Amino acid sequence: MKPGIKHILRLIWWLFSHIFADLGGFLLIRYQKYGVFNYIYRGPLLVCSNHVSWFDPPIVGAAQYRVMHYIANKKLFRFPLFAAFIRMYGAFPLDLEKPAAGVKTTFKIFTGRKEVLIFPEGTRSVDGKLRPGELGVGMLIYKAKARVIPTYVIGSHFIMPKGESLWNAPIKVLIGREFPADEYRRMPADKETYRFVADRITDALAELRDFASENRV
């Protein structure tokens, strides 16, 4: 598929996400966005979010204001039709055991000054609690030299649970302040630094979670 056609299809899907979130989402699942003034509109951007539901990628994507690309577990690409669907939506595979290829693709996207979503936990949290950030995510953030925005999703794990309907799922997305790169940019490129960055991202997500709880967001 030609690059121009791919871009048009991704733009269509992006518009669909916003229409669903801003209209259908508001009516059906009481979708709300907070912290939109923290959003960064230009330059390469890495959005880091918690992950509790299959619906998180389109939910987070709909809360942003640019066409987004998605880092997805390579296991999701085993089924050709589904793989074609999520690729059209801007997803590309990442092997958690061999992340080099995914990192290379991410850097290529950043050279086009675009936006990428990644889930630092690496996989969905079964109980909804924050899991430690993956070491590879810390490395990606350190090497990407892109601006980083933490984002926290509340309520997506209630969408269509067993025995329930879609309407029992109020969804809230909190967009946090830019992650301070000064804390790690001058640190050496080693595992200790990557672990530090991954942990700081987890802390930033926890701060958004606690803010929502304390302020009843």
C-alpha positions in Angstrom: 0.0 0.0 0.0 1.4 3.4 -1.0 2.5 5.8 1.9 -0.1 8.4 0.8 -3.0 5.9 1.0 -1.8 4.7 4.4 -1.7 8.3 5.7 -5.3 8.9 4.5 -6.6 5.7 6.1 -4.9 6.6 9.4 -6.4 10.1 9.2 -9.9 8.5 8.7 -9.4 6.2 11.7 -8.2 9.1 13.8 -11.3 11.1 12.9 -13.4 8.1 13.7 -11.9 7.9 17.1 -12.5 11.5 17.9 -16.1 11.3 16.7 -16.7 8.2 18.8 -15.1 9.6 21.9 -16.5 13.1 21.7 -20.0 12.2 20.6 -20.8 8.5 21.0 -18.4 8.2 23.9 -19.9 11.0 25.8 -23.4 9.6 25.3 -22.6 5.9 25.9 -19.7 5.7 28.3 -19.5 9.2 29.7 -16.1 9.8 28.2 -14.2 12.7 29.7 -10.7 14.3 29.1 -8.7 16.2 31.7 -5.4 18.1 31.3 -5.8 18.9 27.5 -3.7 22.0 28.0 -0.7 19.8 28.9 -0.8 18.3 25.4 2.1 19.0 23.0 1.0 19.8 19.5 4.3 19.9 17.6 7.5 17.8 17.3 8.1 14.1 18.1 6.0 13.0 21.0 5.9 9.8 23.1 2.7 9.2 25.1 3.1 6.8 28.0 -0.1 5.3 29.4 -1.3 2.7 31.9 -2.9 -0.4 30.3 -5.9 -2.3 31.6 -8.1 -2.9 28.6 -8.0 -3.8 24.9 -9.9 -0.5 24.4 -7.0 1.6 25.8 -5.3 2.4 22.4 -8.3 4.0 20.7 -9.3 5.6 24.0 -5.9 7.3 24.5 -5.7 8.1 20.8 -9.0 9.8 20.9 -7.9 12.0 23.8 -5.0 13.3 21.7 -5.1 15.9 18.9 -2.7 14.4 16.4 -2.7 11.2 14.4 -1.0 8.7 16.6 1.1 5.5 16.0 0.9 2.6 18.4 3.6 0.2 19.7 1.8 -3.2 20.0 2.9 -6.6 21.2 3.9 -8.7 18.2 1.5 -11.4 19.3 -1.4 -9.3 18.2 -0.1 -9.5 14.6 -0.5 -13.3 14.4 -3.9 -13.0 12.8 -3.8 -11.5 9.3 -7.1 -9.7 9.3 -6.6 -8.2 12.8 -3.0 -7.3 11.9 -4.2 -5.5 8.8 -6.8 -3.6 10.8 -4.4 -2.4 13.6 -1.7 -1.6 11.1 -4.2 0.7 9.3 -4.8 2.3 12.6 -1.1 3.0 12.9 0.1 0.1 15.1 3.5 -1.6 14.6 4.9 -4.7 16.3 7.3 -4.8 19.2 9.0 -8.0 20.4 9.4 -7.6 24.1 12.3 -10.1 24.1 14.0 -8.4 21.2 12.9 -4.8 21.1 15.5 -3.5 18.8 13.3 -3.6 15.6 10.4 -1.8 17.4 12.8 0.8 18.7 14.2 1.4 15.2 10.6 1.9 13.8 9.8 4.3 16.6 12.9 6.4 15.9 11.9 6.4 12.2 8.5 7.8 13.1 10.1 10.4 15.4 12.2 11.7 12.5 8.9 12.6 10.9 8.1 14.6 14.0 5.1 12.4 14.8 3.5 10.8 17.8 3.8 7.3 19.3 1.8 5.6 22.1 3.5 3.1 24.3 2.4 1.2 27.4 5.3 1.1 29.9 3.9 -1.9 31.7 4.4 -4.0 28.6 1.0 -5.7 28.9 -2.4 -5.3 30.4 -2.8 -5.2 34.1 -5.3 -7.9 35.2 -6.2 -6.3 38.5 -6.0 -2.7 37.3 -3.0 -1.9 39.5 0.1 -0.3 38.0 2.8 -2.7 37.1 6.5 -1.8 37.1 7.7 -0.2 33.8 9.6 -2.5 31.4 13.4 -1.9 31.2 13.1 -1.7 27.4 10.7 1.2 27.7 13.2 3.1 29.9 15.8 2.6 27.2 13.4 3.8 24.5 12.5 6.9 26.3 16.2 7.6 27.1 17.3 7.2 23.5 14.3 8.7 21.7 15.1 12.3 22.6 11.4 13.0 22.2 9.1 14.9 24.6 7.2 12.5 26.8 3.6 12.9 28.2 2.2 10.5 30.8 -1.4 9.7 30.4 -3.7 7.8 32.8 -6.9 6.0 31.8 -9.7 5.3 34.4 -12.6 2.9 33.9 -11.7 1.2 30.6 -11.5 -2.2 32.3 -15.3 -1.9 32.9 -16.1 -1.7 29.2 -18.2 -4.7 28.3 -17.2 -7.0 31.2 -18.9 -10.4 31.5 -22.6 -10.0 32.4 -22.5 -6.2 32.0 -23.3 -3.7 29.2 -21.3 -0.9 27.6 -23.2 1.7 29.5 -21.7 0.8 32.8 -18.3 2.2 31.9 -17.6 5.8 32.6 -14.2 6.6 31.0 -11.8 9.3 32.0 -8.4 10.2 30.5 -5.9 12.3 32.4 -3.1 14.0 30.3 -0.2 14.8 32.6 2.5 17.4 32.4 5.6 16.8 30.3 8.0 14.2 31.8 11.2 16.1 32.9 14.0 14.9 30.7 16.6 16.9 32.7 16.5 14.1 35.3 18.1 11.5 33.0 19.5 13.1 29.9 23.0 13.5 31.4 23.0 10.0 32.9 25.1 7.2 31.3 23.4 4.9 28.8 23.2 1.7 30.9 20.6 -0.5 32.6 20.6 1.4 35.8 19.6 4.6 33.9 16.9 2.7 31.9 15.5 1.3 35.1 15.5 4.8 36.7 13.6 6.2 33.7 11.1 3.3 33.7 10.4 3.8 37.4 10.0 7.5 37.0 7.4 7.0 34.3 5.5 4.6 36.6 5.7 7.3 39.4 4.3 9.9 37.0 1.4 7.6 36.2 0.8 6.9 39.9 0.7 10.6 40.5 -2.1 11.0 37.9 -3.9 8.1 39.5 -3.6 9.6 43.0 -4.6 13.0 41.8 -7.8 11.5 40.2 -8.6 9.7 43.5 -8.0 12.7 45.8 -10.0 15.1 43.6 -12.7 12.6 42.7 -12.0 12.9 39.0 
